[in-house]
Amino acid sequence: MAELESKAFNVVADSRPKHTYRGVVVGCGRMGSTIDDEHIGMPHYPWPWAHAPAMIEARGIDLVAAADSDPSKLDDFKQRWGIEALYIDYRQMIEKEKPDVVAVTTRPEPRAEVVVELAEMGVKAIFATKPMCRTLAEADDMIQACQQNNVILSMACHLNWYNWYTNARKVITDGVIGDLRSMICHSPASLSNLQSHTFALFRLFAGAPAKWVFGVLDNDQHAEGHGDIPGSGYIVYENGIRAVMNSHAERTGLSWTIEFVGEKGRIISRNAHAQFELRTTHPETNTPIQNQFPNPWYPRSSMVDAIEGVCLSIEKGVEEICPGEFGRETLEIAIAIRESHKQGNIKLDLPLVDRSLRMG
Ligand SMILES: NC(=O)c1ccc[n+]([C@@H]2O[C@H](COP(=O)([O-])OP(=O)(O)OC[C@H]3O[C@@H](n4cnc5c(N)ncnc54)[C@H](O)[C@@H]3O)[C@@H](O)[C@H]2O)c1
């Protein structure tokens, strides 16, 4: 028992960032500050989900300031989180507060400009919510600016840190379901906004960049313009792993389900990540059997884990769980599904040549 306790203690201690960083938020709206007000009756999403309270709860970081171009948002932020250092102009905040980690929770329109500017101002890490931005060229600029200035760029597709998915990845690396072959998602949601979470998970689990895509939309009107649309698609990764996205406009009765299929078993995440199921093959009878999924011993907020993860990435010098390249790939797959439909459902190689393409 004593040995077990000391092991549990080590897990907690080892996962803590070594230093304490100064954190700030740019954009004090729903995702930056208030979204937990909306999450009533969803016990499988442990609070906090908004970036400000997650930063307060996370180890290794102190929330020291925030910026929003709308003063009423700053008043509300002060009431909620007791932060006094509040700015209309985020550049002034960076100059004065000298933060290490900046959470960018504006809507997508200003995101590229804000991220490029923050990178050039010399912060250590940027934790930007999804969708990454609107065009592929903007995503390229964000990644380049962070690389040139030695800044960690981490996308807040926080399911990549959700400890149920972390355990699912461990099940796979331990060989329990054999080599991962394919991934399947059913979810009625738009491709760039909500499905960026799914495509980021696909990329993390695949462990390789997406190589080509084809897509089918519900109708031809969806393919016109730049709207964020639902759609179905087939994605093949460089290592041969395949993924299917099945997303229709109609609520088909399917809640968000993701299945990871290996050569001798599968993991299924049901009901928007509420339940995880593990199925393997009986070693003697060779028939499919159900097993106990290794549930997390302490199901925590994925946003808290993500923010601690960003601090750990600063210490490691690299972001591996959801870097900017994953954010760009999620946008690129969403756009490629639409472009494939437009061109007669053809196979499109990634990266797409036309970097002016946009969605949302
Ligand atoms: N990860 C998730 O699960 C999740 C959930 C909800 C929303 N989001 C994402 O969060 C983003 C924001 O959505 P929201 O619903 O919170 O929007 P929101 O409008 O409530 O908040 C955005 C805030 O940014 C501020 N802002 C805009 N430009 C600014 C600038 N240049 N400097 C400082 N502040 C600026 C606005 O005044 C506003 O208060 C979207 O991209 C959305 O997709 C993510």
The ligand as an SDF file (V2000), in Angstrom:
LIG
                    3D

 44 48  0  0  0  0  0  0  0  0999 V2000
  -12.4480   24.6710  -27.2660 N   0  0  0  0  0  0  0  0  0  0  0  0
  -13.7210   24.7570  -27.1340 C   0  0  0  0  0  0  0  0  0  0  0  0
  -14.2960   23.8380  -26.7180 O   0  0  0  0  0  0  0  0  0  0  0  0
  -14.4430   26.0320  -27.5170 C   0  0  0  0  0  0  0  0  0  0  0  0
  -15.7370   26.2650  -27.0460 C   0  0  0  0  0  0  0  0  0  0  0  0
  -16.3570   27.4730  -27.3810 C   0  0  0  0  0  0  0  0  0  0  0  0
  -15.7070   28.4020  -28.1930 C   0  0  0  0  0  0  0  0  0  0  0  0
  -14.4470   28.1070  -28.6420 N   0  0  0  0  0  0  0  0  0  0  0  0
  -13.7430   29.0420  -29.5470 C   0  0  0  0  0  0  0  0  0  0  0  0
  -13.3920   30.1950  -28.8340 O   0  0  0  0  0  0  0  0  0  0  0  0
  -13.3200   31.3040  -29.7370 C   0  0  0  0  0  0  0  0  0  0  0  0
  -14.0540   32.4790  -29.1080 C   0  0  0  0  0  0  0  0  0  0  0  0
  -15.4270   32.1560  -29.0580 O   0  0  0  0  0  0  0  0  0  0  0  0
  -16.3470   32.8050  -27.9370 P   0  0  0  0  0  0  0  0  0  0  0  0
  -17.6620   32.1460  -28.0590 O   0  0  0  0  0  0  0  0  0  0  0  0
  -15.6140   32.8030  -26.6300 O   0  0  0  0  0  0  0  0  0  0  0  0
  -16.4400   34.3100  -28.4900 O   0  0  0  0  0  0  0  0  0  0  0  0
  -16.7670   35.6150  -27.6580 P   0  0  0  0  0  0  0  0  0  0  0  0
  -17.2320   36.6370  -28.6490 O   0  0  0  0  0  0  0  0  0  0  0  0
  -17.6400   35.3130  -26.4830 O   0  0  0  0  0  0  0  0  0  0  0  0
  -15.3330   36.0870  -27.0840 O   0  0  0  0  0  0  0  0  0  0  0  0
  -14.3310   36.6410  -27.8860 C   0  0  0  0  0  0  0  0  0  0  0  0
  -13.7840   37.8570  -27.1570 C   0  0  0  0  0  0  0  0  0  0  0  0
  -12.6280   38.3320  -27.8430 O   0  0  0  0  0  0  0  0  0  0  0  0
  -12.6320   39.7600  -27.7500 C   0  0  0  0  0  0  0  0  0  0  0  0
  -11.7390   40.2970  -28.7840 N   0  0  0  0  0  0  0  0  0  0  0  0
  -11.9030   40.2980  -30.1160 C   0  0  0  0  0  0  0  0  0  0  0  0
  -10.8290   40.8610  -30.7250 N   0  0  0  0  0  0  0  0  0  0  0  0
   -9.9600   41.1860  -29.7400 C   0  0  0  0  0  0  0  0  0  0  0  0
   -8.6660   41.7910  -29.7330 C   0  0  0  0  0  0  0  0  0  0  0  0
   -8.0400   42.1520  -30.8620 N   0  0  0  0  0  0  0  0  0  0  0  0
   -8.0620   42.0060  -28.5380 N   0  0  0  0  0  0  0  0  0  0  0  0
   -8.6740   41.6240  -27.3860 C   0  0  0  0  0  0  0  0  0  0  0  0
   -9.9030   41.0640  -27.3470 N   0  0  0  0  0  0  0  0  0  0  0  0
  -10.5220   40.8380  -28.5060 C   0  0  0  0  0  0  0  0  0  0  0  0
  -14.0960   40.1240  -27.9170 C   0  0  0  0  0  0  0  0  0  0  0  0
  -14.3850   41.4340  -27.4400 O   0  0  0  0  0  0  0  0  0  0  0  0
  -14.7830   39.0360  -27.1070 C   0  0  0  0  0  0  0  0  0  0  0  0
  -14.9880   39.4260  -25.7560 O   0  0  0  0  0  0  0  0  0  0  0  0
  -13.9070   30.8320  -31.0550 C   0  0  0  0  0  0  0  0  0  0  0  0
  -12.8720   30.6140  -31.9580 O   0  0  0  0  0  0  0  0  0  0  0  0
  -14.6160   29.5300  -30.6910 C   0  0  0  0  0  0  0  0  0  0  0  0
  -14.6110   28.5860  -31.7350 O   0  0  0  0  0  0  0  0  0  0  0  0
  -13.8110   26.9630  -28.2940 C   0  0  0  0  0  0  0  0  0  0  0  0
  1  2  1  0
  2  3  2  0
  2  4  1  0
  4  5  1  0
  4 44  2  0
  5  6  2  0
  6  7  1  0
  7  8  2  0
  8  9  1  0
  8 44  1  0
  9 10  1  0
  9 42  1  0
 10 11  1  0
 11 12  1  0
 11 40  1  0
 12 13  1  0
 13 14  1  0
 14 15  2  0
 14 16  1  0
 14 17  1  0
 17 18  1  0
 18 19  2  0
 18 20  1  0
 18 21  1  0
 21 22  1  0
 22 23  1  0
 23 24  1  0
 23 38  1  0
 24 25  1  0
 25 26  1  0
 25 36  1  0
 26 27  1  0
 26 35  1  0
 27 28  2  0
 28 29  1  0
 29 30  1  0
 29 35  2  0
 30 31  1  0
 30 32  2  0
 32 33  1  0
 33 34  2  0
 34 35  1  0
 36 37  1  0
 36 38  1  0
 38 39  1  0
 40 41  1  0
 40 42  1  0
 42 43  1  0
M  CHG  2   8   1  16  -1
M  END
$$$$
